[in-house]
Structure formats: structure tokens, C-alpha cells
Amino acid sequence: MLFTTITERLAAGRHSPRREYSPAEAKQLSNADWAVASVFDVDPAVSAEYPEALLLALHKRGKADAYVMFLYRDPERAKPIIHEAQSALSFVR
């Protein structure tokens, strides 16, 4: 529920497709128990410089929740950078 609220506050419009990772994918991605990602157009009040964003939420039971927002202009150029950064985001095993 918090993820949806954060996304709605940051997004310029209502269109914010999301992808919830399976438990196995979340564990492989970041040693998380749950993970979800959403892409959306950014509200100009949040960033006038970067029009698009990816919001990633990670949850580890008994540990923490983490929210990371990647801001970008060009999705094709941003994809490899985001992918590389995601590999560094992980709960300690």
C-alpha cells in the first residue's frame, strides 16, 4: 500500500505500470522477501530536470524496507545503468 501511495505522489499522471517480482526473483535480485518496481512520468514538482523514473521497493522481513528512485531522461540509456545499480542493492545475507 505504501508503494502505491509513494508512486502516486511522485508520478505526473495515473499511468504507472508496475512489476511485482516473485519471491525467488526478489531473493536473487537483492536477498529480499518482496520486491516491486514501477516506471512513470515524474511530476515536474519532483524533478524538472528528469521527466521519467523507476521506483524500486524492497522488503526483508524483520529487517527493513528500502525505496530507491532512479530518475532519467532517456529510458534506453538508463536501462543498463539502472540494471548495474540494482545489482549493488542488496540486504546483507
MODELLER restraints for C-alpha pairs under 7 A, 6 or more apart:
rsr = mdl.restraints
at = mdl.atoms
rsr.add(forms.Gaussian(group=physical.xy_distance, feature=features.Distance(at['CA:3:A'], at['CA:57:A']), mean=6.99, stdev=0.5))
rsr.add(forms.Gaussian(group=physical.xy_distance, feature=features.Distance(at['CA:10:A'], at['CA:42:A']), mean=5.93, stdev=0.5))
rsr.add(forms.Gaussian(group=physical.xy_distance, feature=features.Distance(at['CA:10:A'], at['CA:43:A']), mean=5.74, stdev=0.5))
rsr.add(forms.Gaussian(group=physical.xy_distance, feature=features.Distance(at['CA:10:A'], at['CA:46:A']), mean=6.52, stdev=0.5))
rsr.add(forms.Gaussian(group=physical.xy_distance, feature=features.Distance(at['CA:11:A'], at['CA:40:A']), mean=5.89, stdev=0.5))
rsr.add(forms.Gaussian(group=physical.xy_distance, feature=features.Distance(at['CA:11:A'], at['CA:41:A']), mean=5.57, stdev=0.5))
rsr.add(forms.Gaussian(group=physical.xy_distance, feature=features.Distance(at['CA:11:A'], at['CA:42:A']), mean=4.66, stdev=0.5))
rsr.add(forms.Gaussian(group=physical.xy_distance, feature=features.Distance(at['CA:11:A'], at['CA:43:A']), mean=5.06, stdev=0.5))
rsr.add(forms.Gaussian(group=physical.xy_distance, feature=features.Distance(at['CA:12:A'], at['CA:41:A']), mean=5.49, stdev=0.5))
rsr.add(forms.Gaussian(group=physical.xy_distance, feature=features.Distance(at['CA:12:A'], at['CA:42:A']), mean=5.05, stdev=0.5))
rsr.add(forms.Gaussian(group=physical.xy_distance, feature=features.Distance(at['CA:12:A'], at['CA:43:A']), mean=3.87, stdev=0.5))
rsr.add(forms.Gaussian(group=physical.xy_distance, feature=features.Distance(at['CA:13:A'], at['CA:41:A']), mean=6.86, stdev=0.5))
rsr.add(forms.Gaussian(group=physical.xy_distance, feature=features.Distance(at['CA:15:A'], at['CA:40:A']), mean=6.63, stdev=0.5))
rsr.add(forms.Gaussian(group=physical.xy_distance, feature=features.Distance(at['CA:16:A'], at['CA:38:A']), mean=6.08, stdev=0.5))
rsr.add(forms.Gaussian(group=physical.xy_distance, feature=features.Distance(at['CA:16:A'], at['CA:39:A']), mean=5.58, stdev=0.5))
rsr.add(forms.Gaussian(group=physical.xy_distance, feature=features.Distance(at['CA:16:A'], at['CA:40:A']), mean=4.72, stdev=0.5))
rsr.add(forms.Gaussian(group=physical.xy_distance, feature=features.Distance(at['CA:17:A'], at['CA:38:A']), mean=5.55, stdev=0.5))
rsr.add(forms.Gaussian(group=physical.xy_distance, feature=features.Distance(at['CA:17:A'], at['CA:39:A']), mean=5.97, stdev=0.5))
rsr.add(forms.Gaussian(group=physical.xy_distance, feature=features.Distance(at['CA:18:A'], at['CA:36:A']), mean=6.91, stdev=0.5))
rsr.add(forms.Gaussian(group=physical.xy_distance, feature=features.Distance(at['CA:18:A'], at['CA:37:A']), mean=5.45, stdev=0.5))
rsr.add(forms.Gaussian(group=physical.xy_distance, feature=features.Distance(at['CA:18:A'], at['CA:38:A']), mean=4.04, stdev=0.5))
rsr.add(forms.Gaussian(group=physical.xy_distance, feature=features.Distance(at['CA:18:A'], at['CA:39:A']), mean=6.66, stdev=0.5))
rsr.add(forms.Gaussian(group=physical.xy_distance, feature=features.Distance(at['CA:19:A'], at['CA:36:A']), mean=5.54, stdev=0.5))
rsr.add(forms.Gaussian(group=physical.xy_distance, feature=features.Distance(at['CA:19:A'], at['CA:37:A']), mean=5.29, stdev=0.5))
rsr.add(forms.Gaussian(group=physical.xy_distance, feature=features.Distance(at['CA:19:A'], at['CA:38:A']), mean=6.32, stdev=0.5))
rsr.add(forms.Gaussian(group=physical.xy_distance, feature=features.Distance(at['CA:20:A'], at['CA:35:A']), mean=6.06, stdev=0.5))
rsr.add(forms.Gaussian(group=physical.xy_distance, feature=features.Distance(at['CA:20:A'], at['CA:36:A']), mean=4.18, stdev=0.5))
rsr.add(forms.Gaussian(group=physical.xy_distance, feature=features.Distance(at['CA:20:A'], at['CA:37:A']), mean=6.48, stdev=0.5))
rsr.add(forms.Gaussian(group=physical.xy_distance, feature=features.Distance(at['CA:21:A'], at['CA:34:A']), mean=6.95, stdev=0.5))
rsr.add(forms.Gaussian(group=physical.xy_distance, feature=features.Distance(at['CA:21:A'], at['CA:35:A']), mean=5.44, stdev=0.5))
rsr.add(forms.Gaussian(group=physical.xy_distance, feature=features.Distance(at['CA:21:A'], at['CA:36:A']), mean=5.75, stdev=0.5))
rsr.add(forms.Gaussian(group=physical.xy_distance, feature=features.Distance(at['CA:23:A'], at['CA:33:A']), mean=5.85, stdev=0.5))
rsr.add(forms.Gaussian(group=physical.xy_distance, feature=features.Distance(at['CA:23:A'], at['CA:34:A']), mean=5.97, stdev=0.5))
rsr.add(forms.Gaussian(group=physical.xy_distance, feature=features.Distance(at['CA:26:A'], at['CA:32:A']), mean=5.18, stdev=0.5))
rsr.add(forms.Gaussian(group=physical.xy_distance, feature=features.Distance(at['CA:26:A'], at['CA:33:A']), mean=5.99, stdev=0.5))
rsr.add(forms.Gaussian(group=physical.xy_distance, feature=features.Distance(at['CA:26:A'], at['CA:34:A']), mean=5.53, stdev=0.5))
rsr.add(forms.Gaussian(group=physical.xy_distance, feature=features.Distance(at['CA:26:A'], at['CA:35:A']), mean=5.33, stdev=0.5))
rsr.add(forms.Gaussian(group=physical.xy_distance, feature=features.Distance(at['CA:27:A'], at['CA:33:A']), mean=6.03, stdev=0.5))
rsr.add(forms.Gaussian(group=physical.xy_distance, feature=features.Distance(at['CA:29:A'], at['CA:87:A']), mean=6.82, stdev=0.5))
rsr.add(forms.Gaussian(group=physical.xy_distance, feature=features.Distance(at['CA:30:A'], at['CA:89:A']), mean=5.97, stdev=0.5))
rsr.add(forms.Gaussian(group=physical.xy_distance, feature=features.Distance(at['CA:30:A'], at['CA:90:A']), mean=3.99, stdev=0.5))
rsr.add(forms.Gaussian(group=physical.xy_distance, feature=features.Distance(at['CA:30:A'], at['CA:91:A']), mean=6.00, stdev=0.5))
rsr.add(forms.Gaussian(group=physical.xy_distance, feature=features.Distance(at['CA:31:A'], at['CA:90:A']), mean=5.83, stdev=0.5))
rsr.add(forms.Gaussian(group=physical.xy_distance, feature=features.Distance(at['CA:31:A'], at['CA:91:A']), mean=5.47, stdev=0.5))
rsr.add(forms.Gaussian(group=physical.xy_distance, feature=features.Distance(at['CA:31:A'], at['CA:93:A']), mean=6.73, stdev=0.5))
rsr.add(forms.Gaussian(group=physical.xy_distance, feature=features.Distance(at['CA:32:A'], at['CA:58:A']), mean=6.07, stdev=0.5))
rsr.add(forms.Gaussian(group=physical.xy_distance, feature=features.Distance(at['CA:32:A'], at['CA:59:A']), mean=5.55, stdev=0.5))
rsr.add(forms.Gaussian(group=physical.xy_distance, feature=features.Distance(at['CA:32:A'], at['CA:60:A']), mean=4.88, stdev=0.5))
rsr.add(forms.Gaussian(group=physical.xy_distance, feature=features.Distance(at['CA:32:A'], at['CA:91:A']), mean=6.52, stdev=0.5))
rsr.add(forms.Gaussian(group=physical.xy_distance, feature=features.Distance(at['CA:33:A'], at['CA:59:A']), mean=5.80, stdev=0.5))
rsr.add(forms.Gaussian(group=physical.xy_distance, feature=features.Distance(at['CA:33:A'], at['CA:60:A']), mean=5.09, stdev=0.5))
rsr.add(forms.Gaussian(group=physical.xy_distance, feature=features.Distance(at['CA:33:A'], at['CA:61:A']), mean=6.60, stdev=0.5))
rsr.add(forms.Gaussian(group=physical.xy_distance, feature=features.Distance(at['CA:34:A'], at['CA:58:A']), mean=5.90, stdev=0.5))
rsr.add(forms.Gaussian(group=physical.xy_distance, feature=features.Distance(at['CA:34:A'], at['CA:59:A']), mean=5.14, stdev=0.5))
rsr.add(forms.Gaussian(group=physical.xy_distance, feature=features.Distance(at['CA:34:A'], at['CA:60:A']), mean=6.88, stdev=0.5))
rsr.add(forms.Gaussian(group=physical.xy_distance, feature=features.Distance(at['CA:35:A'], at['CA:57:A']), mean=5.52, stdev=0.5))
rsr.add(forms.Gaussian(group=physical.xy_distance, feature=features.Distance(at['CA:35:A'], at['CA:58:A']), mean=4.56, stdev=0.5))
rsr.add(forms.Gaussian(group=physical.xy_distance, feature=features.Distance(at['CA:35:A'], at['CA:59:A']), mean=6.36, stdev=0.5))
rsr.add(forms.Gaussian(group=physical.xy_distance, feature=features.Distance(at['CA:36:A'], at['CA:56:A']), mean=5.89, stdev=0.5))
rsr.add(forms.Gaussian(group=physical.xy_distance, feature=features.Distance(at['CA:36:A'], at['CA:57:A']), mean=5.39, stdev=0.5))
rsr.add(forms.Gaussian(group=physical.xy_distance, feature=features.Distance(at['CA:36:A'], at['CA:58:A']), mean=6.88, stdev=0.5))
rsr.add(forms.Gaussian(group=physical.xy_distance, feature=features.Distance(at['CA:37:A'], at['CA:54:A']), mean=6.75, stdev=0.5))
rsr.add(forms.Gaussian(group=physical.xy_distance, feature=features.Distance(at['CA:37:A'], at['CA:55:A']), mean=5.52, stdev=0.5))
rsr.add(forms.Gaussian(group=physical.xy_distance, feature=features.Distance(at['CA:37:A'], at['CA:56:A']), mean=4.42, stdev=0.5))
rsr.add(forms.Gaussian(group=physical.xy_distance, feature=features.Distance(at['CA:37:A'], at['CA:57:A']), mean=6.37, stdev=0.5))
rsr.add(forms.Gaussian(group=physical.xy_distance, feature=features.Distance(at['CA:38:A'], at['CA:54:A']), mean=5.55, stdev=0.5))
rsr.add(forms.Gaussian(group=physical.xy_distance, feature=features.Distance(at['CA:38:A'], at['CA:55:A']), mean=5.27, stdev=0.5))
rsr.add(forms.Gaussian(group=physical.xy_distance, feature=features.Distance(at['CA:38:A'], at['CA:56:A']), mean=6.69, stdev=0.5))
rsr.add(forms.Gaussian(group=physical.xy_distance, feature=features.Distance(at['CA:39:A'], at['CA:53:A']), mean=5.64, stdev=0.5))
rsr.add(forms.Gaussian(group=physical.xy_distance, feature=features.Distance(at['CA:39:A'], at['CA:54:A']), mean=4.39, stdev=0.5))
rsr.add(forms.Gaussian(group=physical.xy_distance, feature=features.Distance(at['CA:39:A'], at['CA:55:A']), mean=6.44, stdev=0.5))
rsr.add(forms.Gaussian(group=physical.xy_distance, feature=features.Distance(at['CA:40:A'], at['CA:52:A']), mean=5.87, stdev=0.5))
rsr.add(forms.Gaussian(group=physical.xy_distance, feature=features.Distance(at['CA:40:A'], at['CA:53:A']), mean=5.59, stdev=0.5))
rsr.add(forms.Gaussian(group=physical.xy_distance, feature=features.Distance(at['CA:40:A'], at['CA:54:A']), mean=6.64, stdev=0.5))
rsr.add(forms.Gaussian(group=physical.xy_distance, feature=features.Distance(at['CA:41:A'], at['CA:51:A']), mean=5.77, stdev=0.5))
rsr.add(forms.Gaussian(group=physical.xy_distance, feature=features.Distance(at['CA:41:A'], at['CA:52:A']), mean=4.50, stdev=0.5))
rsr.add(forms.Gaussian(group=physical.xy_distance, feature=features.Distance(at['CA:41:A'], at['CA:53:A']), mean=6.38, stdev=0.5))
rsr.add(forms.Gaussian(group=physical.xy_distance, feature=features.Distance(at['CA:42:A'], at['CA:51:A']), mean=5.18, stdev=0.5))
rsr.add(forms.Gaussian(group=physical.xy_distance, feature=features.Distance(at['CA:42:A'], at['CA:52:A']), mean=5.13, stdev=0.5))
rsr.add(forms.Gaussian(group=physical.xy_distance, feature=features.Distance(at['CA:42:A'], at['CA:53:A']), mean=6.18, stdev=0.5))
rsr.add(forms.Gaussian(group=physical.xy_distance, feature=features.Distance(at['CA:50:A'], at['CA:71:A']), mean=5.77, stdev=0.5))
rsr.add(forms.Gaussian(group=physical.xy_distance, feature=features.Distance(at['CA:50:A'], at['CA:72:A']), mean=5.21, stdev=0.5))
rsr.add(forms.Gaussian(group=physical.xy_distance, feature=features.Distance(at['CA:50:A'], at['CA:73:A']), mean=5.32, stdev=0.5))
rsr.add(forms.Gaussian(group=physical.xy_distance, feature=features.Distance(at['CA:51:A'], at['CA:72:A']), mean=6.66, stdev=0.5))
rsr.add(forms.Gaussian(group=physical.xy_distance, feature=features.Distance(at['CA:51:A'], at['CA:73:A']), mean=5.85, stdev=0.5))
rsr.add(forms.Gaussian(group=physical.xy_distance, feature=features.Distance(at['CA:52:A'], at['CA:71:A']), mean=5.89, stdev=0.5))
rsr.add(forms.Gaussian(group=physical.xy_distance, feature=features.Distance(at['CA:52:A'], at['CA:72:A']), mean=5.44, stdev=0.5))
rsr.add(forms.Gaussian(group=physical.xy_distance, feature=features.Distance(at['CA:52:A'], at['CA:73:A']), mean=6.08, stdev=0.5))
rsr.add(forms.Gaussian(group=physical.xy_distance, feature=features.Distance(at['CA:53:A'], at['CA:69:A']), mean=6.58, stdev=0.5))
rsr.add(forms.Gaussian(group=physical.xy_distance, feature=features.Distance(at['CA:53:A'], at['CA:70:A']), mean=5.41, stdev=0.5))
rsr.add(forms.Gaussian(group=physical.xy_distance, feature=features.Distance(at['CA:53:A'], at['CA:71:A']), mean=4.46, stdev=0.5))
rsr.add(forms.Gaussian(group=physical.xy_distance, feature=features.Distance(at['CA:53:A'], at['CA:72:A']), mean=6.02, stdev=0.5))
rsr.add(forms.Gaussian(group=physical.xy_distance, feature=features.Distance(at['CA:54:A'], at['CA:69:A']), mean=5.69, stdev=0.5))
rsr.add(forms.Gaussian(group=physical.xy_distance, feature=features.Distance(at['CA:54:A'], at['CA:70:A']), mean=5.17, stdev=0.5))
rsr.add(forms.Gaussian(group=physical.xy_distance, feature=features.Distance(at['CA:54:A'], at['CA:71:A']), mean=6.71, stdev=0.5))
rsr.add(forms.Gaussian(group=physical.xy_distance, feature=features.Distance(at['CA:55:A'], at['CA:67:A']), mean=7.00, stdev=0.5))
rsr.add(forms.Gaussian(group=physical.xy_distance, feature=features.Distance(at['CA:55:A'], at['CA:68:A']), mean=5.76, stdev=0.5))
rsr.add(forms.Gaussian(group=physical.xy_distance, feature=features.Distance(at['CA:55:A'], at['CA:69:A']), mean=4.44, stdev=0.5))
rsr.add(forms.Gaussian(group=physical.xy_distance, feature=features.Distance(at['CA:55:A'], at['CA:70:A']), mean=6.44, stdev=0.5))
rsr.add(forms.Gaussian(group=physical.xy_distance, feature=features.Distance(at['CA:56:A'], at['CA:67:A']), mean=5.67, stdev=0.5))
rsr.add(forms.Gaussian(group=physical.xy_distance, feature=features.Distance(at['CA:56:A'], at['CA:68:A']), mean=5.19, stdev=0.5))
rsr.add(forms.Gaussian(group=physical.xy_distance, feature=features.Distance(at['CA:56:A'], at['CA:69:A']), mean=6.32, stdev=0.5))
rsr.add(forms.Gaussian(group=physical.xy_distance, feature=features.Distance(at['CA:57:A'], at['CA:66:A']), mean=5.66, stdev=0.5))
rsr.add(forms.Gaussian(group=physical.xy_distance, feature=features.Distance(at['CA:57:A'], at['CA:67:A']), mean=4.52, stdev=0.5))
rsr.add(forms.Gaussian(group=physical.xy_distance, feature=features.Distance(at['CA:57:A'], at['CA:68:A']), mean=6.54, stdev=0.5))
rsr.add(forms.Gaussian(group=physical.xy_distance, feature=features.Distance(at['CA:58:A'], at['CA:65:A']), mean=5.63, stdev=0.5))
rsr.add(forms.Gaussian(group=physical.xy_distance, feature=features.Distance(at['CA:58:A'], at['CA:66:A']), mean=5.09, stdev=0.5))
rsr.add(forms.Gaussian(group=physical.xy_distance, feature=features.Distance(at['CA:58:A'], at['CA:67:A']), mean=6.48, stdev=0.5))
rsr.add(forms.Gaussian(group=physical.xy_distance, feature=features.Distance(at['CA:59:A'], at['CA:65:A']), mean=4.47, stdev=0.5))
rsr.add(forms.Gaussian(group=physical.xy_distance, feature=features.Distance(at['CA:59:A'], at['CA:66:A']), mean=6.48, stdev=0.5))
rsr.add(forms.Gaussian(group=physical.xy_distance, feature=features.Distance(at['CA:72:A'], at['CA:78:A']), mean=6.32, stdev=0.5))
